[in-house]
Amino acid sequence: ITKQEIEDAISAALKIDQGVSLLIELMNQFGLRIREAITSPKSFSMWVKALEKGSDYIDLIFGSKGGRPRRTRIFNKDEAIDFIKRCIKYVDSNGGWLVNRETREQALEFAYYTARKIGLTGEISPHSFRYAFTHRQFEHYLNLGFEEDVALAFLAEDLGHGNGRTTWVRRVNLK
């Protein structure tokens, strides 16, 4: 997915629902799965505090796949803090939710419905934003001078796969 396609998807979603637009941005910025992004408001204040205190990571505790918490390295903290604060402001005005539905499953259904409505199907799907994050994150690690195998191990951790899943990350997330 290109930068322009990402911007177009965020803009198209915004015309339908601001929460879904923010959801797409969360997946793109932090490599979240859609379910993780829906549950992420519980973590926003914790993420801001950690980054403002100098941490290079956000901890994904709520809604992570398999209930396994993970840490994701943040390379542009100021941008991340500003974005998370924008999400907090929206969530505070929206009853505590990004996608205001009675249940998490209904929120997920609406997010997928909106994604389909704006054309996020097939090759460019909601999961494409996680892949875009993966490519950017991998480039950051390489630009810092890490060897490819080490960069892949860090990346696997960022994505919640564990550092032993480098082959998987290379074959699936970096394809």
Order of alpha helices (4+ residues) and beta strands (2+ residues): alpha-alpha-alpha-alpha-beta-beta-alpha-alpha-alpha-alpha
